[in-house]
């Protein structure tokens, strides 16, 4: 399905480009000469705005005495029982001869061609 969509797209692009006659397009551009570029009109300058009035001053707020926060009572620290010690775990040594993995048979259509 995806192959047919991509093939259709490539085929339509190839047909599009093969139908364009490049030489006639280039001849037309050479015979027409350079186009005249229109001049850019002058942009009028804006008048200077009037200066802004000064910002009003922020009134100062009266100072209010804030009462101190109450003390947070300390919680009693519980005594935790001691954890029993666990015995050390040791792994057995690896065997000296590790068996090798079996060979996977090669498929002829996935393997590279033989060298000559």
C-alpha positions as CSV (number, residue, x, y, z in Angstrom):
1,X,0.0,0.0,0.0
2,X,2.8,2.4,1.0
3,X,4.8,1.4,-2.1
4,X,1.9,2.2,-4.5
5,X,1.5,5.6,-2.9
6,X,5.1,6.5,-3.1
7,X,5.4,5.1,-6.6
8,X,2.4,7.2,-7.7
9,X,3.9,10.3,-6.2
10,X,7.3,9.7,-7.9
11,X,5.6,9.0,-11.2
12,X,3.4,12.1,-11.1
13,X,6.5,14.3,-10.3
14,X,8.4,12.7,-13.2
15,X,5.5,13.4,-15.6
16,X,5.2,17.0,-14.3
17,X,8.9,17.8,-14.9
18,X,9.1,16.0,-18.2
19,X,6.2,18.1,-19.6
20,X,8.0,21.4,-18.9
21,X,9.9,22.7,-21.9
22,X,12.9,24.4,-20.3
23,X,14.3,25.9,-23.5
24,X,11.1,27.8,-24.3
25,X,10.9,29.1,-20.8
26,X,14.5,30.3,-20.9
27,X,14.0,31.9,-24.3
28,X,11.0,33.8,-23.0
29,X,13.0,35.1,-20.1
30,X,15.9,36.2,-22.3
31,X,13.6,38.0,-24.9
32,X,11.5,39.8,-22.3
33,X,14.5,41.7,-20.8
34,X,14.7,42.7,-17.2
35,X,11.5,43.8,-15.5
36,X,11.3,47.4,-14.2
37,X,11.3,47.5,-10.4
38,X,8.7,49.9,-9.0
39,X,10.1,52.6,-6.7
40,X,9.2,52.4,-3.1
41,X,7.0,55.4,-1.9
42,X,8.4,57.6,0.9
43,X,6.8,56.8,4.2
44,X,5.9,60.0,6.1
45,X,7.4,60.4,9.5
46,X,5.0,60.4,12.5
47,X,4.8,63.5,14.7
48,X,6.6,63.3,18.1
49,X,4.1,62.4,20.9
50,X,3.6,64.7,23.8
51,X,5.7,63.9,26.9
52,X,3.9,61.7,29.5
53,X,2.9,63.2,32.8
54,X,4.9,61.9,35.8
55,X,3.5,58.9,37.7
56,X,1.7,59.5,41.0
57,X,3.6,58.6,44.1
58,X,2.6,55.5,46.0
59,X,1.4,56.3,49.5
60,X,3.2,54.7,52.4
61,X,1.2,52.3,54.5
62,X,1.2,52.4,58.3
63,X,3.4,50.0,60.1
64,X,1.5,47.4,62.0
65,X,2.9,45.3,64.8
66,X,2.6,41.7,64.0
67,X,2.4,39.3,67.0
68,X,5.0,36.6,67.1
69,X,4.1,33.1,66.0
70,X,3.4,30.5,68.7
71,X,6.2,28.0,69.3
72,X,5.7,24.6,67.7
73,X,5.8,21.9,70.3
74,X,8.4,19.2,69.7
75,X,7.1,15.7,69.2
76,X,8.6,12.9,71.3
77,X,11.2,10.9,69.4
78,X,10.1,7.2,69.2
79,X,12.7,4.6,69.9
80,X,12.9,2.1,67.1
81,X,13.9,-1.5,67.6
82,X,17.2,-2.5,66.1
83,X,17.2,-4.3,62.8
84,X,18.4,-7.9,62.9
85,X,21.6,-8.3,60.9
86,X,21.3,-10.3,57.7
87,X,23.9,-12.9,56.8
88,X,26.2,-12.0,53.9
89,X,25.1,-13.7,50.6
90,X,27.9,-15.1,48.5
91,X,27.4,-16.2,44.9
92,X,28.9,-19.5,43.6
93,X,31.8,-19.1,41.2
94,X,31.1,-19.1,37.5
95,X,31.9,-22.3,35.6
96,X,35.1,-22.3,33.7
97,X,33.7,-23.6,30.4
98,X,30.7,-21.5,29.4
99,X,28.8,-23.2,26.5
100,X,28.8,-21.3,23.3
101,X,25.5,-20.2,21.6
102,X,24.4,-22.3,18.6
103,X,25.0,-20.9,15.2
104,X,22.1,-19.4,13.3
105,X,21.8,-20.7,9.8
106,X,22.3,-18.0,7.1
107,X,19.5,-17.3,4.7
108,X,20.7,-17.0,1.1
109,X,18.6,-13.9,0.2
110,X,19.9,-12.0,3.3
111,X,23.6,-12.9,3.0
112,X,25.9,-10.8,0.8
113,X,27.0,-12.2,-2.6
114,X,30.1,-14.4,-2.6
115,X,33.4,-12.6,-3.4
116,X,35.2,-13.7,-6.5
